[in-house]
Amino acid sequence: MSVAILAAAILGALMAAALVLLYRKLASRGMDALPSGEWWANFSLEKYRPMERLFAPEDYQFLAAQPGFTPALARRFQAERRKIFRRYLRCLSRDFDRLYEATKLLLLTAAEDRSELALALWKQRISFKLGLASVHAQLALQTVGLGTVQVNGLVRALERMREQLELLYPQPAAIPVYRR
């Protein structure tokens, strides 16, 4: 009986710790998501162009033509490419969230009502998140040799979000800082 009580107490403590960590992560997310002027000055979509080539068949064909090529080497090469691709996806998602939060902040603090733009912004975010889920699914299928991974739509969505921010605030380097 005491073992069950001890196990329940440990499980409860672990769940409480997990909830506290989740709350802290969600509470701090908004501040981390806002771009600084320095971030905006260095922001470029070009850093995502290599994503479009990570799974190019030419690279695999070149590798297969090399002496000492083995299927195990090809699998390891693909696994490394997938790991790199996932890192790119995390950065792309973080950049999208920063642009989204900054644009949302500018809409909230705008003098005039821009509800049509707010709706379009919300739709863009939903579309991006669905596209991100689709790319993750494509990546999982590619792991087992089915299909290819297409990231062009996500990069275009990031570009559209950047354009939205520029429409609202022509000098994004001077985006006002929001403090909670």
Secondary structure as a PSIPRED ss2 file (coil, helix, strand):
# PSIPRED VFORMAT (PSIPRED V4.0)

   1 M C   1.000  0.000  0.000
   2 S H   0.000  1.000  0.000
   3 V H   0.000  1.000  0.000
   4 A H   0.000  1.000  0.000
   5 I H   0.000  1.000  0.000
   6 L H   0.000  1.000  0.000
   7 A H   0.000  1.000  0.000
   8 A H   0.000  1.000  0.000
   9 A H   0.000  1.000  0.000
  10 I H   0.000  1.000  0.000
  11 L H   0.000  1.000  0.000
  12 G H   0.000  1.000  0.000
  13 A H   0.000  1.000  0.000
  14 L H   0.000  1.000  0.000
  15 M H   0.000  1.000  0.000
  16 A H   0.000  1.000  0.000
  17 A H   0.000  1.000  0.000
  18 A H   0.000  1.000  0.000
  19 L H   0.000  1.000  0.000
  20 V H   0.000  1.000  0.000
  21 L H   0.000  1.000  0.000
  22 L H   0.000  1.000  0.000
  23 Y H   0.000  1.000  0.000
  24 R H   0.000  1.000  0.000
  25 K H   0.000  1.000  0.000
  26 L H   0.000  1.000  0.000
  27 A H   0.000  1.000  0.000
  28 S H   0.000  1.000  0.000
  29 R H   0.000  1.000  0.000
  30 G H   0.000  1.000  0.000
  31 M H   0.000  1.000  0.000
  32 D H   0.000  1.000  0.000
  33 A H   0.000  1.000  0.000
  34 L C   1.000  0.000  0.000
  35 P C   1.000  0.000  0.000
  36 S C   1.000  0.000  0.000
  37 G H   0.000  1.000  0.000
  38 E H   0.000  1.000  0.000
  39 W H   0.000  1.000  0.000
  40 W H   0.000  1.000  0.000
  41 A H   0.000  1.000  0.000
  42 N H   0.000  1.000  0.000
  43 F C   1.000  0.000  0.000
  44 S C   1.000  0.000  0.000
  45 L H   0.000  1.000  0.000
  46 E H   0.000  1.000  0.000
  47 K H   0.000  1.000  0.000
  48 Y H   0.000  1.000  0.000
  49 R H   0.000  1.000  0.000
  50 P H   0.000  1.000  0.000
  51 M H   0.000  1.000  0.000
  52 E H   0.000  1.000  0.000
  53 R H   0.000  1.000  0.000
  54 L C   1.000  0.000  0.000
  55 F C   1.000  0.000  0.000
  56 A C   1.000  0.000  0.000
  57 P H   0.000  1.000  0.000
  58 E H   0.000  1.000  0.000
  59 D H   0.000  1.000  0.000
  60 Y H   0.000  1.000  0.000
  61 Q H   0.000  1.000  0.000
  62 F H   0.000  1.000  0.000
  63 L H   0.000  1.000  0.000
  64 A H   0.000  1.000  0.000
  65 A C   1.000  0.000  0.000
  66 Q C   1.000  0.000  0.000
  67 P C   1.000  0.000  0.000
  68 G C   1.000  0.000  0.000
  69 F C   1.000  0.000  0.000
  70 T C   1.000  0.000  0.000
  71 P H   0.000  1.000  0.000
  72 A H   0.000  1.000  0.000
  73 L H   0.000  1.000  0.000
  74 A H   0.000  1.000  0.000
  75 R H   0.000  1.000  0.000
  76 R H   0.000  1.000  0.000
  77 F H   0.000  1.000  0.000
  78 Q H   0.000  1.000  0.000
  79 A H   0.000  1.000  0.000
  80 E H   0.000  1.000  0.000
  81 R H   0.000  1.000  0.000
  82 R H   0.000  1.000  0.000
  83 K H   0.000  1.000  0.000
  84 I H   0.000  1.000  0.000
  85 F H   0.000  1.000  0.000
  86 R H   0.000  1.000  0.000
  87 R H   0.000  1.000  0.000
  88 Y H   0.000  1.000  0.000
  89 L H   0.000  1.000  0.000
  90 R H   0.000  1.000  0.000
  91 C H   0.000  1.000  0.000
  92 L H   0.000  1.000  0.000
  93 S H   0.000  1.000  0.000
  94 R H   0.000  1.000  0.000
  95 D H   0.000  1.000  0.000
  96 F H   0.000  1.000  0.000
  97 D H   0.000  1.000  0.000
  98 R H   0.000  1.000  0.000
  99 L H   0.000  1.000  0.000
 100 Y H   0.000  1.000  0.000
 101 E H   0.000  1.000  0.000
 102 A H   0.000  1.000  0.000
 103 T H   0.000  1.000  0.000
 104 K H   0.000  1.000  0.000
 105 L H   0.000  1.000  0.000
 106 L H   0.000  1.000  0.000
 107 L H   0.000  1.000  0.000
 108 L H   0.000  1.000  0.000
 109 T H   0.000  1.000  0.000
 110 A C   1.000  0.000  0.000
 111 A C   1.000  0.000  0.000
 112 E C   1.000  0.000  0.000
 113 D C   1.000  0.000  0.000
 114 R C   1.000  0.000  0.000
 115 S H   0.000  1.000  0.000
 116 E H   0.000  1.000  0.000
 117 L H   0.000  1.000  0.000
 118 A H   0.000  1.000  0.000
 119 L H   0.000  1.000  0.000
 120 A H   0.000  1.000  0.000
 121 L H   0.000  1.000  0.000
 122 W H   0.000  1.000  0.000
 123 K H   0.000  1.000  0.000
 124 Q H   0.000  1.000  0.000
 125 R H   0.000  1.000  0.000
 126 I H   0.000  1.000  0.000
 127 S H   0.000  1.000  0.000
 128 F H   0.000  1.000  0.000
 129 K H   0.000  1.000  0.000
 130 L H   0.000  1.000  0.000
 131 G H   0.000  1.000  0.000
 132 L H   0.000  1.000  0.000
 133 A H   0.000  1.000  0.000
 134 S H   0.000  1.000  0.000
 135 V H   0.000  1.000  0.000
 136 H H   0.000  1.000  0.000
 137 A H   0.000  1.000  0.000
 138 Q H   0.000  1.000  0.000
 139 L H   0.000  1.000  0.000
 140 A H   0.000  1.000  0.000
 141 L H   0.000  1.000  0.000
 142 Q H   0.000  1.000  0.000
 143 T H   0.000  1.000  0.000
 144 V C   1.000  0.000  0.000
 145 G C   1.000  0.000  0.000
 146 L C   1.000  0.000  0.000
 147 G C   1.000  0.000  0.000
 148 T C   1.000  0.000  0.000
 149 V C   1.000  0.000  0.000
 150 Q C   1.000  0.000  0.000
 151 V C   1.000  0.000  0.000
 152 N H   0.000  1.000  0.000
 153 G H   0.000  1.000  0.000
 154 L H   0.000  1.000  0.000
 155 V H   0.000  1.000  0.000
 156 R H   0.000  1.000  0.000
 157 A H   0.000  1.000  0.000
 158 L H   0.000  1.000  0.000
 159 E H   0.000  1.000  0.000
 160 R H   0.000  1.000  0.000
 161 M H   0.000  1.000  0.000
 162 R H   0.000  1.000  0.000
 163 E H   0.000  1.000  0.000
 164 Q H   0.000  1.000  0.000
 165 L H   0.000  1.000  0.000
 166 E H   0.000  1.000  0.000
 167 L H   0.000  1.000  0.000
 168 L H   0.000  1.000  0.000
 169 Y C   1.000  0.000  0.000
 170 P C   1.000  0.000  0.000
 171 Q C   1.000  0.000  0.000
 172 P H   0.000  1.000  0.000
 173 A H   0.000  1.000  0.000
 174 A H   0.000  1.000  0.000
 175 I C   1.000  0.000  0.000
 176 P C   1.000  0.000  0.000
 177 V C   1.000  0.000  0.000
 178 Y C   1.000  0.000  0.000
 179 R C   1.000  0.000  0.000
 180 R C   1.000  0.000  0.000
